[in-house]
Amino acid sequence: MVAPNALPLGGLGYVGIHAPDPLGWRDFATGVCGLEPAWMPPGPRSGGVPAPRPEAEGVAEDGTVFLKMDRRQWRLAVHPGEQSGLAYLGFEVPEEPALEAAIESIAKGGVEVRAGTEAECESRGVGGLAVLADPAGHRLELFCRPIVDQPMRGGSEIEFLTGPLGMGHVVLYVAEIEPALAFYRDVLGFVRTDYMQFGPDGMGIHFLRCTRRHHSVALLQVGPPSGLQHLMLEATTLDGVGKALDRAIAAGVRISSNLGRHRNDKTVSFYMQGPSGFDVEIGWDGLLVDEDWVEHEFAGGGDDWGHHGLDAESLQPKD
C-alpha cells in the first residue's frame, strides 16, 4: 500500500559524508567494499559540458572524493572535514516537473524547502535539486537527471543492485521517533514496512520504503544523538558479499557483525566499521515488497541466524 501523498521517490540516490581523510575513505571503499573512483568528479563544467578526468582518481578540486558503484557518475561523496559525519542524503525524482511538485507539496506540509542553486546542481552532477532537513537535522536533497557515464570496470569481483531500487539503505539516529516518523511518512510519503521495539520511551527501529526495496531508510531511536548509524550496499550475488568479507579481514578492518541473515528483510550480510566510525553493511538477497504488504511489528531478535555482535547495545553510537 502506497501513501496517498507519496512523492515519486526513486530510492536513495547518493550519500555525502564528512571525513578528515577522504583518501583513506577512498582506499577503504575501493579496496574493501568494491566501489571505484568517479571517472569524472562533478563540479564546474568547461563550456557547460562535464569534463572526464580519470587521472583525478575520483578527487575533485576541493579535495572531495567521489565514488561510483554503477553507471551513475557517483554514488558516495567524502568531503574533507575536521569531524566525521553525515553531510546529506539524496533521493531521486523522475524529472523537473516532479521535483517542482515535490517542493510545492513539502512546503504545503509546513516544512522549509528551497530549490538548489546552479552551483549546487553542478557540485552534485544533477539537473535539478531541492534542499530540506528532517526533524533530527539531517540534510536531505531531492534531485533529478543525474549524470550517467561509464560502467564499472569490475576489478573487485562485486556488482551492486541499484537501478530503480536506489543504491542501498541508511539507518539514521533520531532523538524523537514520532516527529521523525511523521515527517518521513506524511511529508515525504515513505511507507513503514515493519518495526521493532527494544526499550522504553519509544526506543526501537522503524523501516521505511519508497521503492520495492524493503527499506531505503530506517529510523533508530536509542537516545539523544542524530547522525548515520550504518550504510548498506547490496551485492547481486552471495559470492560478492563473501569476497568483500575476505577483503575486509585481509585489510584488518574491524568486523562489527559476522555473516548472518536478517529476519525481516531476509538480507544475508556482514557489518564492518568504516573509517568514520559508522558501520558499512554489505549484503545480498534483500526482500522486495509488493503493493499488498501490510506493516507489522516483529520481535524475538532481528536475525534468523548469524550476525553475532549485532544487538541493541551494538546499535548505540560509537565514540
FENWO-V208020 format. One record per backbone hydrogen bond with DSSP energy under -1.0 kcal/mol. CO is the residue of the C=O (numbers start at 1). NH is the residue of the N-H. Records with the same first field share a line. If there is no record, write none. Layout:
CO: NH, NH
//
This chain:
3: 6
7: 9
11: 92
12: 167
14: 90
15: 77
16: 87, 88
17: 79
18: 85
19: 81
21: 25
22: 26
23: 27
24: 28
25: 29
26: 30
27: 31
28: 32, 33
29: 34, 35
36: 68
39: 53
45: 48
46: 49
53: 56
54: 57
56: 59
58: 66
60: 63
64: 60
65: 78
66: 38
67: 75, 76
68: 36
71: 149
75: 15
76: 67
77: 17
78: 65
79: 19
85: 18
88: 16
89: 141
90: 13, 14
91: 143
92: 10
95: 99
96: 100
97: 101
98: 102
99: 103
100: 104
101: 105
102: 106
103: 107
104: 108
105: 109
106: 111
107: 110
114: 131
117: 121
118: 122
119: 123
120: 124
121: 125, 126
125: 147
128: 144
129: 116
130: 142
131: 114
132: 140
134: 137
138: 134
139: 89
140: 132
141: 91
142: 130
143: 93
144: 127, 128
147: 73
159: 236
162: 165
163: 166
169: 232
170: 218
171: 229, 230
172: 220
176: 180
177: 181
178: 182
179: 183
180: 184
181: 185
182: 186
183: 187, 188
184: 190
188: 7
191: 209
194: 207
195: 298
196: 205
200: 203
203: 198
204: 221
205: 196
206: 219
207: 193
208: 216, 217
209: 191
212: 289
216: 170
217: 208
218: 172
219: 206
220: 174
221: 204
227: 173
229: 279
230: 171
231: 281
232: 169
233: 283
234: 161
237: 241
238: 242
239: 243
240: 244
241: 245
242: 246
243: 247
244: 248
245: 249
246: 250
247: 251
248: 253
249: 252
254: 273
257: 271
260: 269
261: 304, 305
265: 287
267: 262
268: 284
269: 260
270: 282
271: 256, 257
272: 280
274: 277
278: 274
279: 231
280: 272
281: 233
282: 270
283: 235
284: 268
287: 214
290: 293
296: 195
302: 263
305: 261
307: 310
308: 258
311: 315
313: 316
//
